[in-house]
Amino acid sequence: MDTTSVKGVELRTDGDMVVLSHNRNGDFEKETFDSFDAMIIFVSRYKQPVFIDVGAYTGIYSIYAAMMGCRVESFEPNPKVHERFEENAGINFDKMRGWNGAISHNRCALSDKAEGYNYFNVNPAVELTSGGSLEGGIAPNTKRYPVQVNTYDGNYDPKPDIIKIDVEGHEMSVLRGMKKTLISTNAFVIIEANTEKAKTEILEFFSDIQYLYQGVFDERNLIFSPILKK
């Protein structure tokens, strides 16, 4: 089995979209990862960082964070992708003979309503697609998987220090479902916006809850920092 090192994380190579991007561009989300590093270092000065990874894909951010000593709560509903995440986590854990962080990996989706089960849509032509979503219209002849859907506010306790959200058009629903958590914590947020409409909606949401906009990184990742609360 071949693996590729991306940001020091060993990922099984075949079919992985992160590996494909890394090999094509010579790096993967360099601007975003530089900011992610700075967030982890900042929080680590006073506590173990808690990282929430919504749309974790095959684990690049979650495994990296665990290797850096974070407590990780990750969410990935696509069954094939979830399976690869677990495999990648095992490869890296064994390589390092353990790590100071920890990963709790949830095979479910987050949204603004705890619906029990809903359908997760994927492109059947790409087994390890990074474009799966609760939103429809992913591709012709979309394959649908029933997945559990929760809200973060209603179902999870860890108070995050850093959050990454990459859910292919479902970002606003995830944000609405964790609004109480965002208001009550000092979390840094990395969130993907693939359209101008999505970017506008996300900017308005964070402005309303008094987060500071830091800019666009790697063309599509918006980063926000909190106005520190006592």
N, C-alpha and C positions, 0 to 999 in steps of 0.2 A: 504494500500500500504506500503510495507516494504522498508526502506532505509538503506544504510550502510554508515557510516562515513569513508571517505578516505582522509587523510590529513586535516581533519576538514571540508571537503566538503560532504554534504549529497547527495548520488547518489541513485536513485531508483535501487533496488537490482536485480530484475529479468532480466536475459539475458545480464547483463553488463559485458564486458570482463575485465574492470578495477577492478570491485568488485571481480570477480573471481580470478584474479591475487593477489589482496590484501588478500583475504581469504586463498588462497593457500600458499602464501609466508610470511604472517604476516605483509606485508608492500607493497608499490607500488613505484618502481623506486626511492628508498631512495637516492642513490648517485646523481641522476639527480635533484631531488627536493632540496637536500641540496645546490647544485650549483645554482639552480633557485632562491632559497631564497636569496642567497648572491648577485645575480644580481639585484633583486628587491630592496634590502636594499641599495646597492651601488648607483643605479640610483636615488632612492628616496631622497638621500641627497641633490640633486640639482634640481629635477623636478619631475612631475608626470610621472612614467614610462608608455611608450606605448608598449604593448605586442601584437605581431602578432602570432596567433596560426593557423598554416596551417595543416589541418587534426585534427580538434579539438575533434573528437569523441563525447562522451556524456558530455564533458565539464570539466573534472577534472582540467586541467591546466588553462583554461580560467576563470572558476568560482573562483578557488583559487586566481588567479591574481587579479580579481576584488575585492575579499574580502580583498586583501592586498593593495588596493587603486590604482591599475593600470587602465589605459584606454586600453580596449581590442578590437582588431579587429580579429574575428575568422572566419574560413572557414571550412565548412563541407558539402559536396555535397550529401552524402547518405541520402535520405529523411527520412527513419525510424530513423536513428541515429540523424539527425538534430532535429527531433521532440522530441526525448528523451533529447537532450541537452536543448531545450527550457523548458521542464518540470523540469529538474534538476536546471536550473537557477532560475525558479520561486520558487521552494522549498527553495533554499538557500537565495534568496532575502527576502522572507517572514519571514524566520527564523531569519534573522539578522535585519529585519525591515529597509531594504535598506543597501547600502554599499557606500564607498567613491569612488570606481571605477565605471566603466561603460563598458558594453559589446555591441558591434555591431556584430551581428551574420549573416554571409553571407552564404546562401545555394548555393554555387558555388564552382568550383574547380579552382586552380591556376596551370598555366603551363608556357611554354615559348612562346606561341602564343595565342592570343585572337581569339578562333575559333568559337565563337558564342555558338554552342552546340556540345557536343561530348558524347560518351557513358561511363558511370561510371559502372564498373564491380564489382559485389558482389557475395558472396557465398549464394545461396538461402536457404541453410540448417541452416544458422546462421543469424537470422533477424537483430541482432545488431552487425554484424561482425565488427571487428576492422581492417579487411584486405581488405576492398574495395579500388579500385584503377582505375585510367584511363588506367593503363597497363592491358593487357589481361592475360589469363592463371591463373586466380585466383582459379578456381575450375571447375570440370566437371559440365556441364549444368549451366554455369554462368548466373545469371540474370543481365540484363543491363538496366540502367536508363539514359535517356537523361538529361544531366546537362549543365548548363552554364559554360564556361571555359574562364577565364580572365588571364592576366598577372598582377602581382602586380605593376610593373613599369608603365604600361599604364592605370591602372584603379583606383588606390588608392593613397590617399594623405598622410595619417599619416606616419610620419617618425619614424620608430621603434627604440626602445632601446633594446628590447629582442625579438628574433624570435624563435619559435619552429616549426620544419617541420617533419611530420610523415605521409608519403603519399604512403607507400607500393611500393617502386620501382620507383616512379615518382619524386624523390627528385631532380635529376639533372635538370629536366625540370623546376621545380619551381625555383631553384636557377638562372637559365639563365633568367627567366622572372622577377627576382628582382635584377639583377646584378647592375643596376644603383643605386638602393636604397642602396644596401650593400656598394657600393663604397663611397656614399655620406654621410653615417651615421656612428655612432660609436656603432653599434648594437652587442650585444652578440647573439650567435646562438647555438641552440640545434637542432641536426638533426640526424635522424635515418639512420643507414646503416646496412642492413640485410645480405649483402654479402661482400666478400673481394673486388670484382670488384667495387661495389658501394662505399666502403670506399676509395679505391684508387682514384676514380674519384672525390669524394668530397674533399679529401685532396689536390689534384692538383688544383681544382677550388679555394679554399680558399688561397692556397699559391700564386696563380696568383694575387689575389686582396689584398694580404698583411694582412691576418688575422692570428692570433696566434692560433695554435692547442693546446688545453688544455688536450686532452686525451679522452679515451672511458669510459663511465659511464653506469653502469647497462648492460654491455656486448654489447650494440648496439647503444647507443646514443653518438655521437661525439659532443664535445663542442669546440667552437671557440670564441675568444675574439678579438676585433679590436685593431689595433695599433692606439692609440688615435690621432685624427686629430684636428687641431686648429679650 
